[in-house]
């Protein structure tokens, strides 16, 4: 705000004007929820699928050393973000059993190498596609099926799907493909877009596999959603304030770039999930803000110089974690060795100091900063964060007058890719 950092900041008048416009957006949320017209808004209160989520997680881990999730974009990133909170893909930490793998980017060399390296008799696959027609996922699935058959393994014993049910007269290539082998296909919530599906079985099956409590995730999400349903004013509702700040700054071209910097290894995949959510939901009709993911403290060494001394065109949101008192404690000899006044203090004390110092340094440099502070990173916290940013994105889309739930520009690329493939000389 300009009363903190001076003229480069956002004026209270501009924010108030945008918050006023957000009243209609929140009213739309309430009406939509009351009519059950947006599946996302029903998911936090949903409890009739926990047994099925647990059953799928149990099937995947039974007699298995490796579980591979096949899917791209929202069919994968939400699961990655949730699984990481429970300990998946943390640097330097040995993987838990069964080892969880996400093949989300279609790369011919990686796919071949993965299938060659995995002990297929001790591996199970979960193929995820909302529509059942995602080209990359279908390719991955067919290649994995052929590898299982070549190893003389029954596909239904090693592969399961997750996709929308087929409506009358509709098609679902994934269901058709897996149906040929009598493989089970779980039901994707009908009409729930991939990038908004993290709180459904799409994200909660990998989370449960890693030991994260699906019920606690949804409790965190419900706590964020409920004030909007209860009639909260935009200025008292964090997702509406966040959306209004981002849009008000974008309208004046003050912050065409939005950075999300989380100070926890357990939130690294969360920042990547947010990039897709923000970019694909808002980047339409010449509008939107460019998302950038960052993790601290490591990205202080790769990005902070730009944020402090480069173009002043970024809104930097810090997700700070209260880690003071956590981790190893320094002796006097260790403190002398590292050259800090750190005797008696912990590694967490140092990181907590870094977080606050980095944010304050940006503020002193008249940079645009927002802070979100977590007591801890757990199931409730990640559920709350995900719901906050999904609602912030939807409300921002309303303010920008774009559809948060489609991706028309991407569809053209899919059509062209199929045309170009048809022209490639076989063999």
PAMAR-357479 format. One line per field, with one value per residue (C-alpha): chain; x, y, z. Coordinates in steps of 0.2 Angstrom, whole numbers. Example, Ala and Ser with C-alpha at 12.3 -4.5 7.8 and 13.67 -1.06 7.14 Angstrom:
tifi <- (A; A);
X <- (62; 68);
Y <- (-22; -5);
Z <- (39; 36);
END
This chain:
tifi <- (A; A; A; A; A; A; A; A; A; A; A; A; A; A; A; A; A; A; A; A; A; A; A; A; A; A; A; A; A; A; A; A; A; A; A; A; A; A; A; A; A; A; A; A; A; A; A; A; A; A; A; A; A; A; A; A; A; A; A; A; A; A; A; A; A; A; A; A; A; A; A; A; A; A; A; A; A; A; A; A; A; A; A; A; A; A; A; A; A; A; A; A; A; A; A; A; A; A; A; A; A; A; A; A; A; A; A; A; A; A; A; A; A; A; A; A; A; A; A; A; A; A; A; A; A; A; A; A; A; A; A; A; A; A; A; A; A; A; A; A; A; A; A; A; A; A; A; A; A; A; A; A; A; A; A; A; A; A; A; A; A; A; A; A; A; A; A; A; A; A; A; A; A; A; A; A; A; A; A; A; A; A; A; A; A; A; A; A; A; A; A; A; A; A; A; A; A; A; A; A; A; A; A; A; A; A; A; A; A; A; A; A; A; A; A; A; A; A; A; A; A; A; A; A; A; A; A; A; A; A; A; A; A; A; A; A; A; A; A; A; A; A; A; A; A; A; A; A; A; A; A; A; A; A; A; A; A; A; A; A; A; A; A; A; A; A; A; A; A; A; A; A; A; A; A; A; A; A; A; A; A; A; A; A; A; A; A; A; A; A; A; A; A; A; A; A; A; A; A; A; A; A; A; A; A; A; A; A; A; A; A; A; A; A; A; A; A; A; A; A; A; A; A; A; A; A; A; A; A; A; A; A; A; A; A; A; A; A; A; A; A; A; A; A; A; A; A; A; A; A; A; A; A; A; A; A; A; A; A; A; A; A; A; A; A; A; A; A; A; A; A; A; A; A; A; A; A; A; A; A; A; A; A; A; A; A; A; A; A; A; A; A; A; A; A; A; A; A; A; A; A; A; A; A; A; A; A; A; A; A; A; A; A; A; A; A; A; A; A; A; A; A; A; A; A; A; A);
X <- (0; 6; 5; 18; 30; 25; 19; 24; 11; -8; -19; -33; -45; -40; -42; -59; -65; -60; -67; -83; -84; -79; -96; -105; -92; -94; -113; -111; -101; -114; -128; -118; -115; -133; -138; -124; -119; -100; -93; -78; -89; -97; -81; -75; -90; -90; -87; -95; -79; -67; -69; -67; -51; -44; -48; -39; -24; -24; -25; -11; 1; -4; 11; 19; 36; 32; 16; 16; 3; 0; -8; -3; -8; -21; -22; -5; 0; -13; -8; 10; 7; -3; 9; 24; 16; 17; 35; 36; 50; 59; 78; 90; 76; 75; 58; 45; 38; 30; 39; 28; 31; 22; 25; 17; 27; 27; 45; 49; 66; 60; 45; 55; 69; 56; 47; 64; 70; 54; 51; 35; 29; 30; 23; 5; -1; -15; -20; -29; -39; -55; -61; -53; -47; -30; -18; -2; -10; -18; -1; 8; -6; -5; 14; 13; 0; 11; 26; 15; 9; 27; 31; 17; 8; -11; -15; -30; -18; -6; -17; -32; -40; -48; -60; -77; -92; -98; -114; -127; -120; -103; -86; -71; -56; -47; -62; -64; -45; -45; -61; -53; -43; -56; -46; -55; -59; -64; -75; -69; -81; -92; -88; -74; -60; -43; -34; -48; -48; -34; -47; -56; -49; -38; -27; -32; -28; -9; -10; -18; -5; 8; -1; -9; -27; -40; -53; -41; -37; -55; -58; -44; -53; -70; -64; -58; -74; -87; -85; -90; -105; -110; -110; -93; -89; -75; -64; -65; -62; -44; -47; -57; -44; -30; -40; -44; -26; -19; -32; -31; -12; -14; -26; -13; 1; 10; 11; 9; 20; 14; 27; 23; 38; 35; 48; 46; 52; 35; 27; 38; 25; 11; 19; 20; 1; -3; 6; -5; -21; -17; -10; -23; -38; -34; -23; -37; -43; -26; -29; -20; -4; 11; 14; 32; 35; 49; 55; 65; 78; 86; 78; 85; 101; 93; 78; 80; 92; 79; 65; 75; 85; 76; 59; 47; 33; 30; 18; 28; 17; 27; 20; 30; 31; 35; 50; 59; 65; 65; 80; 98; 104; 121; 135; 147; 160; 148; 143; 161; 163; 149; 153; 136; 130; 120; 126; 111; 100; 92; 93; 74; 79; 90; 77; 63; 75; 78; 60; 56; 72; 69; 51; 56; 70; 58; 46; 61; 65; 47; 42; 25; 24; 10; 13; 4; 10; 8; 10; 15; 14; 1; -15; -26; -14; -12; -31; -34; -20; -27; -45; -39; -30; -43; -56; -44; -42; -60; -64; -50; -57; -74; -65; -56; -72; -64; -70; -60; -64; -60; -44; -49; -31; -24; -38; -31; -14; -21; -30; -14; -4; -15; -14; 5; 6; -4; 9; 24; 30; 27; 42);
Y <- (0; 18; 23; 10; 10; 27; 32; 15; 7; 4; 18; 14; 22; 10; -5; 1; 3; -15; -22; -14; -23; -39; -38; -45; -59; -65; -64; -75; -87; -89; -91; -104; -114; -113; -120; -133; -127; -127; -144; -136; -127; -144; -153; -147; -153; -170; -185; -199; -203; -205; -224; -226; -215; -226; -241; -235; -230; -247; -256; -246; -250; -268; -279; -264; -255; -242; -232; -222; -208; -205; -188; -170; -153; -152; -171; -172; -156; -156; -173; -168; -153; -163; -178; -167; -160; -178; -180; -185; -178; -169; -166; -178; -188; -207; -211; -220; -237; -238; -225; -213; -206; -194; -195; -178; -172; -183; -186; -201; -204; -202; -213; -227; -225; -226; -241; -250; -246; -250; -268; -269; -284; -273; -257; -251; -237; -224; -215; -199; -189; -179; -181; -197; -189; -181; -186; -186; -197; -209; -211; -214; -227; -237; -238; -244; -256; -264; -264; -274; -286; -289; -293; -306; -296; -294; -276; -276; -281; -267; -252; -242; -226; -211; -202; -194; -206; -207; -198; -204; -203; -197; -204; -208; -215; -219; -229; -238; -242; -249; -257; -269; -276; -276; -263; -253; -235; -223; -209; -191; -178; -173; -156; -153; -145; -153; -137; -136; -155; -156; -158; -172; -190; -183; -176; -185; -203; -198; -189; -204; -215; -204; -204; -187; -186; -182; -177; -164; -157; -154; -146; -134; -130; -128; -116; -104; -106; -104; -86; -82; -93; -84; -67; -60; -43; -43; -32; -44; -59; -64; -72; -56; -44; -54; -55; -36; -31; -41; -35; -17; -17; -26; -13; 1; -11; -9; -28; -38; -52; -61; -71; -84; -88; -101; -104; -123; -138; -145; -131; -132; -142; -131; -116; -125; -130; -112; -107; -117; -112; -93; -94; -105; -97; -79; -78; -74; -60; -50; -50; -59; -58; -69; -81; -85; -99; -97; -107; -99; -98; -105; -93; -78; -84; -85; -73; -60; -48; -46; -42; -30; -21; -25; -18; -14; -24; -38; -42; -54; -65; -73; -89; -89; -103; -101; -112; -103; -116; -130; -140; -143; -131; -122; -124; -110; -119; -121; -102; -97; -109; -101; -83; -79; -74; -91; -100; -108; -104; -117; -118; -114; -97; -93; -97; -88; -72; -74; -74; -58; -50; -53; -47; -31; -28; -28; -16; -4; -5; 1; -16; -24; -37; -48; -60; -76; -84; -102; -109; -126; -135; -149; -156; -143; -129; -135; -138; -120; -113; -122; -116; -98; -98; -106; -94; -79; -85; -87; -70; -62; -69; -61; -44; -47; -53; -69; -87; -95; -113; -114; -114; -110; -105; -122; -132; -125; -132; -149; -149; -144; -157; -170; -163; -162; -180; -187; -179; -187; -202; -218; -229);
Z <- (0; -4; 15; 18; 3; -5; -22; -30; -19; -21; -15; -3; -15; -29; -17; -10; -28; -32; -16; -20; -36; -27; -18; -34; -36; -18; -20; -36; -25; -12; -25; -35; -19; -14; -31; -31; -48; -45; -39; -31; -18; -13; -11; 6; 15; 5; 16; 7; -3; 11; 11; -8; -7; 7; -3; -19; -8; 0; -17; -24; -9; -7; -12; -21; -20; -33; -37; -53; -56; -75; -78; -83; -76; -63; -64; -56; -48; -34; -29; -29; -18; -5; -5; -3; 13; 20; 15; -4; -15; -1; -5; 4; 12; 6; -2; 9; 3; -8; -18; -27; -44; -55; -74; -78; -92; -108; -113; -124; -116; -98; -101; -108; -95; -81; -87; -90; -72; -63; -57; -65; -55; -39; -48; -49; -60; -57; -74; -71; -84; -80; -98; -102; -118; -112; -126; -116; -102; -115; -123; -106; -102; -118; -117; -99; -103; -117; -105; -92; -106; -112; -94; -94; -80; -79; -83; -71; -57; -60; -67; -61; -68; -62; -74; -76; -79; -96; -99; -111; -129; -123; -125; -113; -121; -105; -98; -115; -115; -97; -99; -112; -98; -84; -75; -61; -65; -50; -53; -55; -48; -63; -70; -58; -68; -66; -59; -46; -42; -29; -14; -23; -25; -38; -25; -10; -16; -18; -1; 8; 0; 9; 25; 24; 32; 18; 31; 39; 22; 18; 36; 32; 15; 23; 36; 22; 11; 25; 28; 10; 12; 28; 19; 23; 17; 3; 14; 28; 18; 13; -4; -9; -3; -12; -28; -27; -23; -38; -50; -44; -47; -64; -70; -68; -75; -58; -55; -71; -63; -47; -37; -24; -13; 0; 14; 16; 5; 9; -1; -17; -27; -20; -28; -45; -43; -40; -56; -67; -57; -59; -77; -85; -76; -79; -95; -107; -119; -116; -97; -83; -73; -75; -61; -54; -42; -29; -13; 1; 6; -10; -22; -12; -21; -38; -39; -25; -34; -48; -36; -26; -40; -56; -63; -49; -58; -46; -32; -21; -9; 5; 13; 29; 41; 59; 61; 76; 88; 75; 69; 76; 89; 87; 100; 102; 92; 78; 79; 78; 63; 53; 58; 65; 83; 83; 99; 107; 92; 80; 61; 62; 71; 56; 43; 52; 53; 34; 30; 39; 34; 15; 16; 26; 14; -1; 8; 12; -7; -11; -18; -17; -3; 4; 19; 23; 39; 44; 61; 53; 37; 39; 31; 37; 32; 14; 13; 18; 7; -8; -5; -2; -19; -28; -22; -24; -42; -46; -38; -48; -64; -60; -57; -74; -83; -89; -87; -73; -79; -97; -107; -125; -132; -126; -136; -153; -149; -146; -162; -172; -163; -169; -187; -186; -179; -194; -206; -197; -207; -198; -194);
END
